Amino acid sequence: MPKLKTRKAAAKRIWLTKRGKLKRFRIGTSHLMGHKSGKRKRQLRRPKSVAGVDQKVVRRLLPYGRF
């Protein structure tokens, strides 16, 4: 069976934890931060898990994972 290609755009944004969960960065952090509250900006710093309905699609994009 041939090797599978990793979708590099997805690999730069999503990664696997040691327990196999998919983590991603949050949106809304690149600009227009002045009017957002400090609490909101702090929460946006933390990564979030990929939604369950999207996991099958994302795992196909990252066949070998990224550690």
N, C-alpha and C positions, 0 to 999 in steps of 0.2 A: 504494500500500500504506500502511495507517495506521501511525502511530508505535507502537512497542512500549513498554509500561510496565516500568520497573525495579522489582524487588521491593526496597523500601527497607530492610527488615530485613536482607536479604542484603548490600546495598550498604554498610551500616554495619559489617559484619564481615569482608567479603572484598574484596580489591582486586587489580587487575592490575599486574604489573610491566611495565617497558618491553619486555621480551622476550616478553610475553604469558603469563607464568605466573600462576597464581592463588595468592595468599597469604592466610593467615587467622591470626587470633589463636589462642592455645592456651587450652584449658579448664583449670579448676582454679586460677585465680589470684585469685579475688575474696574468699575468706575461708578460715578454717581453715589459715592459713599457718604457725602456730607449730610444728607438729610436722613440717613438711616441711624437708628438709635445704637448706642454702644452695646446693649444686650443683643440686638440683632446681628451686629458685626461680629461679636464674639461667637455667637452660635454658628455663623456662616464659616468660621475658621475650621470647625470640626468636620471630618468626613462623615458621610452617611452611607448606609447600606443601599445596594441596588434593590429596587422593588422586586417582589417575588414574581410578578407576571413578566418581568423583563429578563430574569436570570437565564432562561433557556437560550434566548437570543444572544445575550452577552457572552455566555460560555462558548457559543459557536464562533464568536469573533476572536476569542482568546483561547485557542485550543491547548496551549501549553502553559497558560498562566503567566503572571509576571510577579516576581518576588523581589 
